[in-house]
């Protein structure tokens, strides 16, 4: 068996085709990968503005509380910037350009106005409630790097620079195929011995979250000729092919033989549990990733191995994630010779966040996978007692980030 790191390194170093680019409206660009590094064209804010509704004050040292003569009014969008001298004030609204000579803004709740005289409830705090030019962002600052996936909360920042569209990499087409004569299509009644195909919709959803355009390739029975024909057709439609099941060495497992007939395949056993069987190859030049048939094993293998490969094919620069360690609520052990990834929930005990593994850890136990917050990484032949810290992989980050 190969270590997880060995297979991850192989996939990370395997060349992928550089996708074409396209332009999308900025509000639809979240989740897409930028083809270029974008820098700020101007400062933010690009003029001094008021952060509050209140009164801009020019201080007169000998009279800290005023009165200050009210000499003007400024609202957001005002083109003219006023000027005030010591002992004067201007009524300003949030976002209004601050008058020249202003030393701070006093919120309207802390001011008493009598005619054109403004009285302060307490002395002015110099610089209060002023958003000064360039205080948040300087011109030339990097807003988005080439190969970075745009997050929804970055959209507003790009909008402040006037970007209406974003040039992004085209999504690669990832086709997902299921194998197994026991499978039945969703929405159809089950016959004796049949099960519904949970892998294909789950893997399609995960591939879409990874940034791909997905193509449902359906399912094939345990038949070599049908498997080969379906894979050959998929190579003409997809940039990457993902299959689940049929990649092991059983009598009814025909995926490996079919892929070898159409290209080449490397067949590995990965030293993890669940998810030992894994295959990588090419079908008529298109990358092929073969995952286990058990639904939990397929999902975890996808997250650890297939998802990073697909993200690179999206043009994304992969970032190293900082490890997260949390204390165990209960002891766990892994006496197997493979590293184990346990589904677990986040808890809070005595004000401290901790993790608790689910009892159901089988390769087909989807309930615990659907409810889990994290995967606990347990080294082989290890027992960890309650309170000990364990390495955690947040499923939200693995599946969505």
Backbone torsions as a table, in degrees:
resi	resn	phi	psi	omega
1	UNK	NA	146.1	177.4
2	UNK	-95.5	151.1	176.3
3	UNK	-72.6	157.0	177.0
4	UNK	-59.0	-41.1	-178.5
5	UNK	-64.3	-36.3	178.7
6	UNK	-62.4	-45.1	-179.1
7	UNK	-69.7	-40.5	177.5
8	UNK	-61.1	-41.8	179.0
9	UNK	-65.3	-41.2	178.3
10	UNK	-59.8	-48.1	-178.3
11	UNK	-66.7	-36.0	-179.4
12	UNK	-68.4	-27.8	-178.2
13	UNK	-96.0	-7.2	179.1
14	UNK	-73.2	130.7	-178.1
15	UNK	-65.4	143.9	174.2
16	UNK	-125.2	151.9	179.7
17	UNK	-68.6	137.4	176.9
18	UNK	-76.7	120.2	-177.0
19	UNK	-72.4	157.3	173.5
20	UNK	-68.5	173.1	179.9
21	UNK	-114.7	162.2	175.0
22	UNK	-153.0	162.8	178.4
23	UNK	-107.0	136.4	178.8
24	UNK	-130.2	150.4	175.4
25	UNK	-57.8	144.6	-174.8
26	UNK	-55.6	-40.9	-176.0
27	UNK	-70.5	-12.2	176.8
28	UNK	-105.7	6.5	-172.4
29	UNK	-89.5	-9.4	179.3
30	UNK	-59.4	134.1	-178.2
31	UNK	89.9	-8.5	178.6
32	UNK	-95.0	161.1	-175.1
33	UNK	-104.7	126.1	-176.3
34	UNK	-72.9	140.0	177.4
35	UNK	-88.0	-6.0	-175.3
36	UNK	-145.7	156.6	173.0
37	UNK	-82.5	126.4	-176.7
38	UNK	-108.8	127.6	179.1
39	UNK	-113.2	155.8	178.7
40	UNK	-66.6	131.6	179.3
41	UNK	-85.6	-23.5	177.7
42	UNK	-148.0	168.4	-177.1
43	UNK	-71.5	160.7	177.6
44	UNK	-134.2	120.3	-13.8
45	UNK	-67.5	159.5	-178.9
46	UNK	-96.3	11.2	166.4
47	UNK	-155.8	159.8	180.0
48	UNK	-68.4	127.1	-178.1
49	UNK	-130.0	162.1	176.5
50	UNK	-86.4	135.7	177.4
51	UNK	-91.9	-1.2	-176.1
52	UNK	-143.1	159.7	162.8
53	UNK	-78.7	123.4	-178.3
54	UNK	178.1	-142.1	-174.7
55	UNK	-133.8	124.6	174.4
56	UNK	-80.5	131.5	-171.6
57	UNK	-119.9	136.6	166.3
58	UNK	-107.0	113.6	-168.4
59	UNK	-67.8	145.9	169.7
60	UNK	-120.3	103.6	-168.3
61	UNK	-49.9	-37.9	-174.5
62	UNK	-76.3	-4.5	-177.1
63	UNK	-144.3	79.2	-169.4
64	UNK	-64.6	-32.3	-176.4
65	UNK	-98.2	3.1	179.9
66	UNK	99.8	-162.6	5.8
67	UNK	-75.4	155.5	175.8
68	UNK	-114.6	133.4	-176.8
69	UNK	-75.4	128.1	179.8
70	UNK	-80.9	117.1	-173.2
71	UNK	-118.8	2.0	-178.7
72	UNK	-178.0	179.6	-176.2
73	UNK	-143.7	136.1	178.4
74	UNK	-139.3	128.5	177.0
75	UNK	-115.1	167.5	176.6
76	UNK	-59.2	136.0	-179.8
77	UNK	94.6	-6.3	179.2
78	UNK	-65.2	129.7	-178.1
79	UNK	-83.1	-28.2	-177.0
80	UNK	-92.2	132.7	177.6
81	UNK	-99.9	118.6	-177.6
82	UNK	-75.5	172.9	176.9
83	UNK	-137.1	138.0	179.4
84	UNK	-128.8	154.3	178.4
85	UNK	-110.2	170.4	-179.8
86	UNK	-53.7	132.1	180.0
87	UNK	91.0	5.4	-178.8
88	UNK	-117.1	161.8	179.5
89	UNK	-144.8	160.0	176.9
90	UNK	-133.2	133.4	173.8
91	UNK	-71.5	122.8	-178.6
92	UNK	-126.2	145.0	172.8
93	UNK	-105.8	162.2	-178.4
94	UNK	-55.7	129.2	179.9
95	UNK	89.0	-4.1	179.9
96	UNK	-74.1	146.5	173.9
97	UNK	-65.0	132.9	-179.3
98	UNK	-76.3	142.8	178.0
99	UNK	-68.5	148.5	173.4
100	UNK	-62.0	139.4	-178.1
101	UNK	93.1	-7.6	179.7
102	UNK	-67.3	137.6	178.7
103	UNK	-113.3	-3.3	178.6
104	UNK	167.1	164.6	178.6
105	UNK	-118.4	132.2	177.0
106	UNK	-104.3	124.9	178.6
107	UNK	-56.6	147.4	-174.5
108	UNK	-61.4	-25.4	-179.9
109	UNK	-69.8	-16.6	-176.9
110	UNK	-107.0	23.0	-175.5
111	UNK	-132.6	143.4	171.2
112	UNK	-118.6	127.6	-176.4
113	UNK	-113.3	127.2	175.3
114	UNK	-125.9	103.2	-176.4
115	UNK	64.9	-120.8	178.1
116	UNK	-103.9	21.7	-179.5
117	UNK	-111.9	128.1	-178.9
118	UNK	-110.6	123.3	179.5
119	UNK	-112.1	134.5	-179.9
120	UNK	-95.5	143.9	177.1
121	UNK	-76.9	-26.6	178.2
122	UNK	-149.0	160.4	-177.0
123	UNK	-58.8	148.8	-180.0
124	UNK	-64.7	136.4	171.3
125	UNK	-93.9	115.5	-174.1
126	UNK	-60.0	132.2	178.9
127	UNK	82.0	2.0	-176.0
128	UNK	-66.6	136.6	172.1
129	UNK	57.9	31.2	176.0
130	UNK	-111.5	125.2	172.5
131	UNK	-98.3	102.0	-173.9
132	UNK	-82.4	151.1	-178.2
133	UNK	-54.0	128.4	178.0
134	UNK	74.4	5.4	-176.4
135	UNK	-70.5	-24.9	-179.4
136	UNK	-97.8	-36.4	-174.2
137	UNK	-155.1	134.1	176.6
138	UNK	-100.4	151.6	178.1
139	UNK	-59.3	137.9	-178.7
140	UNK	93.6	-8.8	177.4
141	UNK	-67.4	142.8	179.7
142	UNK	-75.9	125.8	177.3
143	UNK	-97.7	-34.3	-176.1
144	UNK	-154.4	129.8	-179.9
145	UNK	-89.9	151.3	171.5
146	UNK	-59.1	134.3	-178.2
147	UNK	84.0	5.2	178.4
148	UNK	-95.6	136.9	177.0
149	UNK	-82.3	126.1	-176.4
150	UNK	-72.3	126.4	175.5
151	UNK	-90.4	150.8	-177.1
152	UNK	-54.5	-36.7	-177.0
153	UNK	-81.5	2.4	170.5
154	UNK	-92.2	-13.7	-177.3
155	UNK	-61.0	-45.0	-179.8
156	UNK	-61.5	-38.1	179.5
157	UNK	-63.7	-43.6	177.6
158	UNK	-65.5	-34.0	179.5
159	UNK	-64.9	-31.9	179.0
160	UNK	-64.0	-17.8	179.6
161	UNK	-99.4	4.6	174.5
162	UNK	86.8	11.8	-179.0
163	UNK	-74.2	120.4	177.6
164	UNK	-93.9	-29.6	179.9
165	UNK	-132.4	161.7	177.0
166	UNK	-130.8	133.6	175.7
167	UNK	-84.9	122.5	-174.6
168	UNK	-130.2	163.9	175.0
169	UNK	-75.3	144.1	175.2
170	UNK	-65.0	143.2	177.7
171	UNK	-71.7	129.3	173.9
172	UNK	-69.6	148.5	178.1
173	UNK	-87.1	118.5	178.9
174	UNK	-110.4	116.6	176.9
175	UNK	-94.6	140.2	-177.8
176	UNK	-121.5	126.1	-176.7
177	UNK	-123.0	138.1	173.3
178	UNK	-110.0	148.8	178.3
179	UNK	-125.9	149.0	175.8
180	UNK	138.1	123.6	-179.5
181	UNK	-68.1	-16.1	-178.4
182	UNK	-81.4	-7.2	-173.2
183	UNK	-80.6	146.6	174.6
184	UNK	-128.1	145.9	-179.4
185	UNK	-66.9	147.1	177.7
186	UNK	-63.1	143.1	179.6
187	UNK	87.8	-7.9	179.6
188	UNK	-103.7	150.6	179.1
189	UNK	-68.6	147.2	179.6
190	UNK	-85.5	133.0	170.9
191	UNK	-90.2	172.5	179.8
192	UNK	-58.7	131.4	177.7
193	UNK	83.9	-1.8	-178.5
194	UNK	-95.7	156.3	172.7
195	UNK	-135.7	155.9	175.0
196	UNK	-75.9	148.5	-179.4
197	UNK	-81.0	100.9	178.0
198	UNK	-86.0	-26.0	-174.6
199	UNK	-65.3	-48.1	-170.7
200	UNK	-62.4	-51.8	178.3
201	UNK	-62.7	-34.7	179.5
202	UNK	-67.3	-45.3	-179.2
203	UNK	-70.2	-34.8	175.2
204	UNK	-61.9	-42.3	179.5
205	UNK	-65.5	-41.8	179.8
206	UNK	-68.0	-38.5	178.6
207	UNK	-66.0	-38.0	177.1
208	UNK	-64.4	-40.3	178.1
209	UNK	-66.5	-27.6	177.9
210	UNK	-74.5	-8.3	176.7
211	UNK	110.8	4.2	-175.9
212	UNK	-90.4	158.2	163.1
213	UNK	-88.7	124.6	-170.3
214	UNK	-102.7	150.7	178.5
215	UNK	-132.2	122.5	179.0
216	UNK	-79.5	112.8	-179.6
217	UNK	-92.5	2.8	177.9
218	UNK	75.3	-156.3	-180.0
219	UNK	-132.1	156.9	178.7
220	UNK	-127.1	146.0	174.7
221	UNK	-72.0	174.0	179.3
222	UNK	-77.9	74.3	-177.8
223	UNK	-139.4	124.8	-174.6
224	UNK	-63.1	-46.1	-176.4
225	UNK	-65.6	-42.8	179.5
226	UNK	-65.3	-41.0	179.0
227	UNK	-62.0	-45.2	179.8
228	UNK	-63.4	-43.1	179.8
229	UNK	-63.4	-41.4	-177.7
230	UNK	-69.0	-39.2	178.0
231	UNK	-66.6	-38.5	178.9
232	UNK	-63.9	-41.4	177.3
233	UNK	-65.8	-38.4	-178.9
234	UNK	-63.9	-34.8	-179.4
235	UNK	-62.8	-26.2	177.3
236	UNK	-83.8	-8.9	-176.8
237	UNK	-113.1	-21.8	-167.6
238	UNK	-119.8	159.2	168.9
239	UNK	-91.3	-30.8	178.9
240	UNK	-140.6	139.6	177.9
241	UNK	-114.3	130.5	176.0
242	UNK	-121.5	130.2	175.9
243	UNK	-126.2	158.4	174.1
244	UNK	-128.5	137.8	-178.8
245	UNK	81.8	158.7	173.7
246	UNK	77.3	3.6	-177.1
247	UNK	-101.9	7.1	179.2
248	UNK	-87.8	-152.0	-174.6
249	UNK	-120.7	20.5	178.6
250	UNK	-75.3	168.7	-178.2
251	UNK	-64.4	-28.8	-177.9
252	UNK	-97.5	7.6	-178.5
253	UNK	-95.9	105.5	-172.1
254	UNK	-109.6	-2.2	-174.0
255	UNK	-63.5	-45.3	-177.8
256	UNK	-59.1	-46.6	-179.5
257	UNK	-63.5	-40.8	-179.1
258	UNK	-66.0	-41.2	179.5
259	UNK	-67.0	-42.4	179.1
260	UNK	-61.2	-33.6	179.5
261	UNK	-70.3	-23.7	-177.1
262	UNK	-107.1	-5.2	-177.6
263	UNK	-175.7	-113.9	-179.6
264	UNK	-154.7	158.0	-178.6
265	UNK	-148.5	143.9	169.1
266	UNK	-110.7	130.1	-176.4
267	UNK	-114.9	123.5	-175.7
268	UNK	-125.8	162.1	162.4
269	UNK	-116.4	121.4	-177.5
270	UNK	-95.1	134.8	-174.2
271	UNK	-79.4	59.4	175.4
272	UNK	-135.0	158.2	177.8
273	UNK	-138.6	124.2	-3.5
274	UNK	-78.9	163.5	172.9
275	UNK	114.8	31.3	-176.6
276	UNK	-65.1	-47.6	-177.2
277	UNK	-74.3	132.2	176.6
278	UNK	-154.1	141.6	179.9
279	UNK	-135.4	144.3	174.4
280	UNK	-133.9	140.1	179.1
281	UNK	-170.3	-157.2	179.3
282	UNK	-138.6	139.1	173.7
283	UNK	-115.4	106.9	-176.7
284	UNK	48.8	45.2	175.8
285	UNK	88.0	-7.9	-179.6
286	UNK	-96.5	132.1	180.0
287	UNK	-58.1	140.3	-179.4
288	UNK	-127.4	132.2	176.2
289	UNK	-124.2	118.4	-179.8
290	UNK	-103.3	120.6	-175.2
291	UNK	-106.8	163.6	177.7
292	UNK	-63.2	165.9	-179.2
293	UNK	-88.0	-28.6	178.2
294	UNK	-66.6	133.4	-170.4
295	UNK	-58.2	-43.6	-179.8
296	UNK	-68.2	-42.5	178.2
297	UNK	-61.8	-40.3	178.5
298	UNK	-63.7	-43.4	-177.9
299	UNK	-66.1	-45.9	-177.8
300	UNK	-68.0	-40.1	177.0
301	UNK	-64.6	-37.5	176.0
302	UNK	-61.2	-47.7	-176.2
303	UNK	-64.6	-38.7	-175.4
304	UNK	-83.9	-28.2	-172.7
305	UNK	-122.3	-51.4	-174.4
306	UNK	-74.7	-40.2	-176.0
307	UNK	-60.5	-47.7	177.7
308	UNK	-60.4	-34.7	178.3
309	UNK	-65.0	-43.5	179.1
310	UNK	-65.5	-39.4	179.2
311	UNK	-62.1	-39.3	176.2
312	UNK	-64.4	-37.1	177.7
313	UNK	-68.2	-18.4	174.2
314	UNK	-81.6	-4.1	-177.4
315	UNK	91.9	7.0	-173.9
316	UNK	-82.2	135.1	171.8
317	UNK	-80.1	120.0	-175.0
318	UNK	-78.3	134.2	179.9
319	UNK	-104.9	142.8	174.4
320	UNK	-74.5	130.4	179.8
321	UNK	-91.4	137.2	177.1
322	UNK	-69.8	133.8	180.0
323	UNK	-66.1	148.2	178.3
324	UNK	-118.2	130.5	179.4
325	UNK	-123.6	130.1	179.6
326	UNK	-132.2	151.9	179.4
327	UNK	-73.8	149.0	178.5
328	UNK	-83.2	137.6	173.9
329	UNK	-76.7	-31.3	178.9
330	UNK	-139.1	158.5	-179.4
331	UNK	-69.2	150.9	175.1
332	UNK	-135.4	156.6	175.0
333	UNK	-144.4	152.1	177.5
334	UNK	-137.0	98.5	-178.4
335	UNK	-89.7	1.2	-179.4
336	UNK	-76.7	168.4	178.9
337	UNK	-89.9	8.9	177.9
338	UNK	-121.1	147.1	172.9
339	UNK	-61.5	139.3	-177.0
340	UNK	-115.8	141.8	175.8
341	UNK	-113.3	109.1	-176.5
342	UNK	-97.1	135.6	172.8
343	UNK	-75.1	138.3	-174.3
344	UNK	-148.9	160.1	176.8
345	UNK	-108.5	154.0	172.9
346	UNK	-87.8	135.7	177.8
347	UNK	-130.4	168.9	172.1
348	UNK	-128.2	120.8	178.8
349	UNK	-125.0	122.9	179.9
350	UNK	52.6	41.4	176.9
351	UNK	78.6	5.0	-178.5
352	UNK	-116.8	135.2	177.3
353	UNK	-75.8	137.0	178.3
354	UNK	-146.5	178.3	-176.9
355	UNK	-128.2	148.2	179.9
356	UNK	-134.9	123.3	-179.6
357	UNK	-72.3	143.9	174.5
358	UNK	-73.0	153.4	176.4
359	UNK	-69.1	-41.8	-177.8
360	UNK	-80.3	110.2	-178.9
361	UNK	-124.3	16.7	-179.7
362	UNK	-66.8	157.0	-177.0
363	UNK	-69.0	-12.4	178.3
364	UNK	-114.1	7.5	-175.3
365	UNK	-84.7	89.6	-174.4
366	UNK	-78.7	-21.9	-178.5
367	UNK	-61.9	-47.9	-179.0
368	UNK	-67.5	-30.7	176.8
369	UNK	-68.4	-42.3	-178.6
370	UNK	-66.2	-30.8	-176.6
371	UNK	-93.4	-14.3	-171.5
372	UNK	-68.4	146.7	172.8
373	UNK	-95.6	-35.0	-173.9
374	UNK	-142.0	162.3	166.3
375	UNK	-107.3	130.5	176.9
376	UNK	-93.9	128.5	-179.4
377	UNK	-95.7	109.1	-175.5
378	UNK	-111.2	115.6	179.3
379	UNK	-59.6	159.4	179.2
380	UNK	-63.9	147.1	176.8
381	UNK	49.2	54.9	-175.4
382	UNK	-134.9	142.1	168.8
383	UNK	-121.0	131.7	178.6
384	UNK	-119.7	124.2	-177.8
385	UNK	-83.1	161.7	176.8
386	UNK	-56.1	137.3	-178.8
387	UNK	94.8	-21.7	178.3
388	UNK	-73.9	149.2	-178.6
389	UNK	-86.8	138.9	-177.7
390	UNK	-127.8	146.7	179.2
391	UNK	-72.3	132.0	-175.9
392	UNK	-120.9	143.8	173.0
393	UNK	-117.4	111.7	-179.7
394	UNK	-68.2	123.9	-177.4
395	UNK	-66.2	-28.3	176.7
396	UNK	-61.8	-43.3	-179.9
397	UNK	-69.7	-40.8	-178.8
398	UNK	-65.3	-38.8	-173.2
399	UNK	-93.3	-24.4	-171.9
400	UNK	-122.6	-35.8	-170.8
401	UNK	-74.1	NA	NA
